Amino acid sequence: MALKLICTWGVLAVSCCAVWWSFKTEKLITVSWLMFLLPAILQLVAAVQIGPGKAKLFLVFGCINLLFAALTGAAVWYLVQLADAYRRGK
């Protein structure tokens, strides 16, 4: 049970902190969406190997991480487009 909590809530908290840090320091922003995508892939692979009936928590958190990866990716894409438009305007 402790492993499930660490692999779900712990990974989600670490991913959120890593993305927040990358936006705050303006470092690695373009790859920050990977902070959610990689745990999502690992959680979904673990869920498939364990079995869907036993790994419901991994499936839920894998989908949550996929959603956050998509949202972060869209935000990064928008910020890059905004920065390019600003540079072209100068």
N, C-alpha and C positions, 0 to 999 in steps of 0.2 A: 504494500500500500504506500509506503514511504517513497519507493521508486516511482510510482505513478504520479505522486504529488510533485516530486522534483522534476520529472520529465514533462509535466504539463504546466503547472503554475510557475515553477522555477524558471523554466525555459522561456515562458511568456514574459516574465518580469525582466529577465536578462536581455531579451530581444528588445523590449520597450526601452530599457535604459541605454542600450547600445545605439538605437536609432535616435533617441533624444540627445545623446552625447554627440553623434555625428552632425546633427542639425545645429546644435549649440556651438560647437567648435568649428563648424563649416569644413570638416574633414571627412572624406569618404562618403559624401552625400550621395553620389551617383550609384554607389553599391549598397546603400543602407537598406534597400528593400530585401537584399539577400539575408539580412538578419532575421527576417520572418520566414522567408522561403525555405532555407535549409532546415530549420527545425520542423517545419510542416512536412517536408519530404520524409525526414527521419521518423516522425510520429506516424505518418500514414503507412510507411513501410513496416514499422513495428506492429501497427494494428493489423495489417494483413498477415504477418507472420504469426502473431498470437492467436488471431481468429476474431472475426467481427463481433461475436457474442461476448467475448471476454474483454475486449479492448475498446469499449464504447467511449471511454474518456479520451483515449488517443485519437480516435476518429473526430471527436468534437473539437479538440484542441488543434488537430491538424487542419481542419476546415477554418477555424478561427485564425490561425496563422496564415493560411492562404489568403483569407480576406484582408488581413492587415498587410500582407505583402503586396496585394493589388492596390490597396489604398496608398501605401507608401510609395509604390512605383508611380502611381498617377501624380502624386504630389511632387516627386522628384522630376518627372517629365515636365510638369507645369513650371516648376522653378527654373529648369534648364531653358525652356522656351522663353520665359520671361527675361532671363539673363541675356540670352541671345538677342532678343528684341531691343533690350536696353543698350547692348553693345553696338548694334546696327544703327541705333538712333544717334549715337555720338558722332 
